[in-house]
Amino acid sequence: MKPFLSGVGVFVVTATIASCWNPFAPDQAVVLGVTQLDAPATISTGSPLTVVLTVVTGGCKSFDHIEAQRQAASASLTAWGRDGAKGRNDIVCPDNIVYEPHSYRFEPPFQSPFTVTVDRGRLSPLIATVQVQ
């Protein structure tokens, strides 16, 4: 039994070092704040739709990606990031706020009107309605 446990221990340590992944580290993923959603009022049928989210970062928070859930007549967006201080007491973050524009492109087809909603966590969502003509 001891050789088996030793083998498992060596495998876990090797896998952890090789992948630079710490299984004991806290999940630092966070939903980032979004202060603004910019979308055109109208687009032509068959054209892609690009929206711009103004994402709040700074301090120990950084942007990672925009997650989208899409239906024919609507889409929901969430800005995800990392908080380097989440779950750690040994980190001091700078006291700065950064507003970063990040775009997201939707490909047609769209039903008209097409509604884009941005999830902002505890705050009310941002909503834009685009007419497809």
C-alpha positions as protocol buffer text, in pm:
chain_id: "A"
residue {
  index: 1
  type: MET
  ca { x: 0 y: 0 z: 0 }
}
residue {
  index: 2
  type: LYS
  ca { x: 289 y: 237 z: 79 }
}
residue {
  index: 3
  type: PRO
  ca { x: 441 y: 215 z: -272 }
}
residue {
  index: 4
  type: PHE
  ca { x: 99 y: 295 z: -421 }
}
residue {
  index: 5
  type: LEU
  ca { x: 49 y: 601 z: -198 }
}
residue {
  index: 6
  type: SER
  ca { x: 403 y: 717 z: -269 }
}
residue {
  index: 7
  type: GLY
  ca { x: 337 y: 683 z: -640 }
}
residue {
  index: 8
  type: VAL
  ca { x: 16 y: 883 z: -612 }
}
residue {
  index: 9
  type: GLY
  ca { x: 195 y: 1152 z: -411 }
}
residue {
  index: 10
  type: VAL
  ca { x: 477 y: 1182 z: -664 }
}
residue {
  index: 11
  type: PHE
  ca { x: 225 y: 1198 z: -948 }
}
residue {
  index: 12
  type: VAL
  ca { x: 24 y: 1478 z: -784 }
}
residue {
  index: 13
  type: VAL
  ca { x: 334 y: 1684 z: -706 }
}
residue {
  index: 14
  type: THR
  ca { x: 475 y: 1634 z: -1057 }
}
residue {
  index: 15
  type: ALA
  ca { x: 143 y: 1717 z: -1224 }
}
residue {
  index: 16
  type: THR
  ca { x: 104 y: 2028 z: -1010 }
}
residue {
  index: 17
  type: ILE
  ca { x: 453 y: 2155 z: -1085 }
}
residue {
  index: 18
  type: ALA
  ca { x: 427 y: 2072 z: -1455 }
}
residue {
  index: 19
  type: SER
  ca { x: 99 y: 2252 z: -1503 }
}
residue {
  index: 20
  type: CYS
  ca { x: 172 y: 2543 z: -1265 }
}
residue {
  index: 21
  type: TRP
  ca { x: -166 y: 2479 z: -1109 }
}
residue {
  index: 22
  type: ASN
  ca { x: -209 y: 2482 z: -734 }
}
residue {
  index: 23
  type: PRO
  ca { x: -508 y: 2271 z: -629 }
}
residue {
  index: 24
  type: PHE
  ca { x: -507 y: 2448 z: -293 }
}
residue {
  index: 25
  type: ALA
  ca { x: -516 y: 2802 z: -434 }
}
residue {
  index: 26
  type: PRO
  ca { x: -844 y: 2996 z: -411 }
}
residue {
  index: 27
  type: ASP
  ca { x: -1061 y: 3045 z: -717 }
}
residue {
  index: 28
  type: GLN
  ca { x: -990 y: 3405 z: -810 }
}
residue {
  index: 29
  type: ALA
  ca { x: -1256 y: 3438 z: -1080 }
}
residue {
  index: 30
  type: VAL
  ca { x: -1493 y: 3732 z: -1029 }
}
residue {
  index: 31
  type: VAL
  ca { x: -1772 y: 3904 z: -1221 }
}
residue {
  index: 32
  type: LEU
  ca { x: -1635 y: 4247 z: -1309 }
}
residue {
  index: 33
  type: GLY
  ca { x: -1833 y: 4567 z: -1296 }
}
residue {
  index: 34
  type: VAL
  ca { x: -1953 y: 4719 z: -1622 }
}
residue {
  index: 35
  type: THR
  ca { x: -2033 y: 5090 z: -1627 }
}
residue {
  index: 36
  type: GLN
  ca { x: -2150 y: 5129 z: -1985 }
}
residue {
  index: 37
  type: LEU
  ca { x: -2292 y: 4930 z: -2276 }
}
residue {
  index: 38
  type: ASP
  ca { x: -2258 y: 5085 z: -2620 }
}
residue {
  index: 39
  type: ALA
  ca { x: -2459 y: 4936 z: -2906 }
}
residue {
  index: 40
  type: PRO
  ca { x: -2589 y: 5082 z: -3232 }
}
residue {
  index: 41
  type: ALA
  ca { x: -2957 y: 5172 z: -3246 }
}
residue {
  index: 42
  type: THR
  ca { x: -3000 y: 4988 z: -3577 }
}
residue {
  index: 43
  type: ILE
  ca { x: -2814 y: 4741 z: -3797 }
}
residue {
  index: 44
  type: SER
  ca { x: -2897 y: 4606 z: -4138 }
}
residue {
  index: 45
  type: THR
  ca { x: -3017 y: 4250 z: -4187 }
}
residue {
  index: 46
  type: GLY
  ca { x: -2723 y: 4016 z: -4237 }
}
residue {
  index: 47
  type: SER
  ca { x: -2471 y: 4247 z: -4070 }
}
residue {
  index: 48
  type: PRO
  ca { x: -2280 y: 4152 z: -3756 }
}
residue {
  index: 49
  type: LEU
  ca { x: -2348 y: 4340 z: -3433 }
}
residue {
  index: 50
  type: THR
  ca { x: -2058 y: 4470 z: -3225 }
}
residue {
  index: 51
  type: VAL
  ca { x: -2121 y: 4602 z: -2874 }
}
residue {
  index: 52
  type: VAL
  ca { x: -1869 y: 4762 z: -2639 }
}
residue {
  index: 53
  type: LEU
  ca { x: -1867 y: 4708 z: -2264 }
}
residue {
  index: 54
  type: THR
  ca { x: -1677 y: 4948 z: -2038 }
}
residue {
  index: 55
  type: VAL
  ca { x: -1535 y: 4709 z: -1779 }
}
residue {
  index: 56
  type: VAL
  ca { x: -1405 y: 4820 z: -1437 }
}
residue {
  index: 57
  type: THR
  ca { x: -1063 y: 4680 z: -1342 }
}
residue {
  index: 58
  type: GLY
  ca { x: -768 y: 4805 z: -1142 }
}
residue {
  index: 59
  type: GLY
  ca { x: -625 y: 4724 z: -804 }
}
residue {
  index: 60
  type: CYS
  ca { x: -581 y: 4347 z: -810 }
}
residue {
  index: 61
  type: LYS
  ca { x: -862 y: 4293 z: -1063 }
}
residue {
  index: 62
  type: SER
  ca { x: -789 y: 4216 z: -1427 }
}
residue {
  index: 63
  type: PHE
  ca { x: -1008 y: 4138 z: -1727 }
}
residue {
  index: 64
  type: ASP
  ca { x: -1023 y: 3777 z: -1849 }
}
residue {
  index: 65
  type: HIS
  ca { x: -1312 y: 3729 z: -2094 }
}
residue {
  index: 66
  type: ILE
  ca { x: -1673 y: 3806 z: -2184 }
}
residue {
  index: 67
  type: GLU
  ca { x: -1915 y: 3519 z: -2151 }
}
residue {
  index: 68
  type: ALA
  ca { x: -2218 y: 3527 z: -2384 }
}
residue {
  index: 69
  type: GLN
  ca { x: -2544 y: 3337 z: -2382 }
}
residue {
  index: 70
  type: ARG
  ca { x: -2728 y: 3393 z: -2708 }
}
residue {
  index: 71
  type: GLN
  ca { x: -3081 y: 3335 z: -2832 }
}
residue {
  index: 72
  type: ALA
  ca { x: -3245 y: 3446 z: -3159 }
}
residue {
  index: 73
  type: ALA
  ca { x: -3379 y: 3775 z: -3022 }
}
residue {
  index: 74
  type: SER
  ca { x: -3149 y: 3840 z: -2725 }
}
residue {
  index: 75
  type: ALA
  ca { x: -2814 y: 3786 z: -2563 }
}
residue {
  index: 76
  type: SER
  ca { x: -2679 y: 3808 z: -2211 }
}
residue {
  index: 77
  type: LEU
  ca { x: -2318 y: 3913 z: -2147 }
}
residue {
  index: 78
  type: THR
  ca { x: -2104 y: 3881 z: -1834 }
}
residue {
  index: 79
  type: ALA
  ca { x: -1755 y: 4030 z: -1793 }
}
residue {
  index: 80
  type: TRP
  ca { x: -1527 y: 3790 z: -1607 }
}
residue {
  index: 81
  type: GLY
  ca { x: -1193 y: 3868 z: -1451 }
}
residue {
  index: 82
  type: ARG
  ca { x: -946 y: 3767 z: -1186 }
}
residue {
  index: 83
  type: ASP
  ca { x: -896 y: 3919 z: -841 }
}
residue {
  index: 84
  type: GLY
  ca { x: -542 y: 3846 z: -728 }
}
residue {
  index: 85
  type: ALA
  ca { x: -632 y: 3930 z: -367 }
}
residue {
  index: 86
  type: LYS
  ca { x: -935 y: 3701 z: -346 }
}
residue {
  index: 87
  type: GLY
  ca { x: -872 y: 3441 z: -77 }
}
residue {
  index: 88
  type: ARG
  ca { x: -530 y: 3586 z: 12 }
}
residue {
  index: 89
  type: ASN
  ca { x: -435 y: 3803 z: 308 }
}
residue {
  index: 90
  type: ASP
  ca { x: -75 y: 3866 z: 199 }
}
residue {
  index: 91
  type: ILE
  ca { x: -162 y: 4083 z: -102 }
}
residue {
  index: 92
  type: VAL
  ca { x: -183 y: 4463 z: -105 }
}
residue {
  index: 93
  type: CYS
  ca { x: -360 y: 4606 z: -410 }
}
residue {
  index: 94
  type: PRO
  ca { x: -302 y: 4952 z: -557 }
}
residue {
  index: 95
  type: ASP
  ca { x: -587 y: 5195 z: -508 }
}
residue {
  index: 96
  type: ASN
  ca { x: -669 y: 5262 z: -873 }
}
residue {
  index: 97
  type: ILE
  ca { x: -974 y: 5220 z: -1091 }
}
residue {
  index: 98
  type: VAL
  ca { x: -937 y: 5151 z: -1462 }
}
residue {
  index: 99
  type: TYR
  ca { x: -1219 y: 5165 z: -1718 }
}
residue {
  index: 100
  type: GLU
  ca { x: -1140 y: 4932 z: -2009 }
}
residue {
  index: 101
  type: PRO
  ca { x: -1348 y: 4909 z: -2327 }
}
residue {
  index: 102
  type: HIS
  ca { x: -1395 y: 4553 z: -2451 }
}
residue {
  index: 103
  type: SER
  ca { x: -1594 y: 4466 z: -2762 }
}
residue {
  index: 104
  type: TYR
  ca { x: -1802 y: 4160 z: -2836 }
}
residue {
  index: 105
  type: ARG
  ca { x: -1923 y: 4068 z: -3184 }
}
residue {
  index: 106
  type: PHE
  ca { x: -2243 y: 3877 z: -3261 }
}
residue {
  index: 107
  type: GLU
  ca { x: -2290 y: 3713 z: -3599 }
}
residue {
  index: 108
  type: PRO
  ca { x: -2629 y: 3715 z: -3777 }
}
residue {
  index: 109
  type: PRO
  ca { x: -2906 y: 3615 z: -3805 }
}
residue {
  index: 110
  type: PHE
  ca { x: -3095 y: 3831 z: -3556 }
}
residue {
  index: 111
  type: GLN
  ca { x: -3462 y: 3874 z: -3479 }
}
residue {
  index: 112
  type: SER
  ca { x: -3575 y: 4233 z: -3452 }
}
residue {
  index: 113
  type: PRO
  ca { x: -3556 y: 4387 z: -3202 }
}
residue {
  index: 114
  type: PHE
  ca { x: -3242 y: 4225 z: -3061 }
}
residue {
  index: 115
  type: THR
  ca { x: -3187 y: 4290 z: -2690 }
}
residue {
  index: 116
  type: VAL
  ca { x: -2844 y: 4278 z: -2524 }
}
residue {
  index: 117
  type: THR
  ca { x: -2833 y: 4252 z: -2145 }
}
residue {
  index: 118
  type: VAL
  ca { x: -2517 y: 4285 z: -1934 }
}
residue {
  index: 119
  type: ASP
  ca { x: -2512 y: 4107 z: -1599 }
}
residue {
  index: 120
  type: ARG
  ca { x: -2352 y: 4331 z: -1336 }
}
residue {
  index: 121
  type: GLY
  ca { x: -2379 y: 4106 z: -1032 }
}
residue {
  index: 122
  type: ARG
  ca { x: -2560 y: 4290 z: -753 }
}
residue {
  index: 123
  type: LEU
  ca { x: -2633 y: 4598 z: -965 }
}
residue {
  index: 124
  type: SER
  ca { x: -2923 y: 4623 z: -1206 }
}
residue {
  index: 125
  type: PRO
  ca { x: -2837 y: 4499 z: -1556 }
}
residue {
  index: 126
  type: LEU
  ca { x: -2751 y: 4724 z: -1849 }
}
residue {
  index: 127
  type: ILE
  ca { x: -2982 y: 4677 z: -2147 }
}
residue {
  index: 128
  type: ALA
  ca { x: -2956 y: 4786 z: -2511 }
}
residue {
  index: 129
  type: THR
  ca { x: -3215 y: 4724 z: -2781 }
}
residue {
  index: 130
  type: VAL
  ca { x: -3105 y: 4711 z: -3145 }
}
residue {
  index: 131
  type: GLN
  ca { x: -3349 y: 4727 z: -3437 }
}
residue {
  index: 132
  type: VAL
  ca { x: -3260 y: 4497 z: -3728 }
}
residue {
  index: 133
  type: GLN
  ca { x: -3373 y: 4646 z: -4061 }
}
